[in-house]
Amino acid sequence: MAIDPERMRDFICAMDKGNKDYLDELEKEAIKDDVPIIRKDMQSLLKFLLALTHPVNILEVGTATGFSALLMAEYSDDDTRITTIEKYEKRIPVAKEHFDLWDKGNKITLLEGDASDILKELDEGYDFVFMDAAKGQYENFLPHVMRVLKKGGLLVTDNVLQDGDIVQSRFAVTRRNRTIHARMREYIYDITHTDDLQTVILNTGDGVTLSVKMR
């Protein structure tokens, strides 16, 4: 008997023991305001990866209103530091307000501007990168991310399956999404076929890739 994927996902999400109350409130606020936010099963995976890898320096590409940065701050070690990048001017003040309220360990540094420019200026030494920005730009960000990611570091890329559109022919995708569709396919191919990375694709959230830098 075939199992309904949504029913299975609901079951898996129901097993998560939950987040701190303030994160639950920020999640509700983001959903109400139609702000993109990582899904419940992705939150669980992110918390697991933080517990497994104990990163010291995290880079996040795509802050939005700060939910995922705060989640990583909450569920990482005391000495972890997080650098997060956001260019959307309407979201930056909201993220700053949230960080002022909830980043009690002063773990988070917000860099304002286009990630394509900021990534070029960052020093090497990140052991964990969370990519959750404009999907059509992932391929452009990749060379810069590879430069700053340490050997043995983990690159986590969210929203790679595009609600299933990624498996469709480009002609089955709406015209306005075809460029993003093509670029995401190119990105997935590159990170799964380069000798510099060992990558797995997971059907978690809206699709996620986990890539370890091998050299």
Salt bridges, closest charged atoms under 4 A:
ASP16 OD2 - LYS47 NZ 3.56
ASP24 OD1 - LYS40 NZ 3.99
GLU25 OE2 - LYS28 NZ 3.72
GLU27 OE1 - LYS40 NZ 3.02
GLU29 OE2 - HIS98 NE2 3.21
ASP33 OD1 - LYS32 NZ 3.07
ASP41 OD2 - ARG9 NE 3.20
ASP77 OD2 - HIS54 ND1 2.86
GLU112 OE2 - LYS96 NZ 2.61
ASP114 OD2 - LYS87 NZ 3.94
ASP163 OD1 - ARG39 NH2 2.95
ASP196 OD1 - ARG215 NE 2.66
